[in-house]
Amino acid sequence: MIQSEFGKRIKTGLLIYTNLLKQPLISVKEVQEICHLSPKASGDLIRLFVEINILKEFEGKFRSRIYIYHNYVNLFEDK
């Protein structure tokens, strides 16, 4: 899915996805640090993950939103 949706951003998309498997919560600031991107580019990358339903907003206000890889986390919930 990342390969078909991210176009030129595939390298950074896969880097973030790999990071999400280790730590399923992420913020725009963390994306900036991991990928060495600007705040706008980091926000755009997060938005792509939200659009393809990998990330959902978890909590926070506009500047400090935290996103969660919800489907991955749900695998570990007690049913």
C-alpha positions in Angstrom: 0.0 0.0 0.0 2.8 2.5 0.9 4.5 1.7 -2.4 1.5 2.6 -4.5 0.3 5.6 -2.5 3.5 7.5 -1.6 5.2 8.0 -5.0 8.4 10.0 -4.4 8.0 9.8 -0.7 8.3 6.0 -0.6 11.7 6.0 1.1 10.5 8.2 4.0 7.2 6.4 4.1 8.9 3.1 4.6 11.2 4.6 7.2 8.3 5.8 9.2 6.4 2.5 8.8 9.3 0.6 10.1 9.5 2.9 13.0 5.8 2.4 13.7 6.4 -1.3 14.1 8.8 -0.5 17.0 6.8 2.4 18.4 3.2 2.6 17.2 2.7 6.2 18.5 4.2 9.1 16.6 4.0 12.8 16.3 4.9 15.3 13.6 8.0 16.3 15.5 9.2 12.7 15.7 8.7 12.3 11.9 10.9 15.4 11.5 13.6 13.9 13.6 13.5 10.5 12.1 13.4 11.6 8.4 15.1 15.0 8.7 12.1 16.8 7.2 10.5 20.2 7.6 7.4 20.5 9.8 5.2 20.9 6.7 6.7 17.9 4.9 6.4 15.8 8.1 2.8 16.8 8.5 2.1 16.0 4.9 3.6 12.5 5.4 1.5 11.9 8.5 -1.6 13.0 6.5 -0.8 10.4 3.9 -0.7 7.7 6.6 -4.0 8.9 7.9 -5.6 9.0 4.4 -4.7 5.3 3.8 -5.9 4.4 7.2 -2.6 3.4 8.8 -2.6 6.1 11.4 -5.4 7.7 13.4 -5.2 10.7 15.6 -4.8 9.5 19.2 -4.8 12.7 21.2 -3.5 16.2 21.4 -4.1 19.7 20.1 -3.2 21.1 16.7 0.5 21.5 17.3 1.1 18.5 19.6 -1.1 15.7 18.0 -0.1 12.2 18.5 -1.0 9.5 16.0 -1.4 5.8 16.6 -1.0 2.8 14.3 -4.3 1.5 15.4 -4.6 -1.8 13.5 -1.2 -2.9 14.8 -2.0 -2.0 18.4 -5.4 -3.8 18.1 -3.5 -7.1 17.4 -2.3 -7.0 21.0 -5.5 -6.2 22.8 -7.3 -8.7 24.9 -10.5 -9.8 23.4 
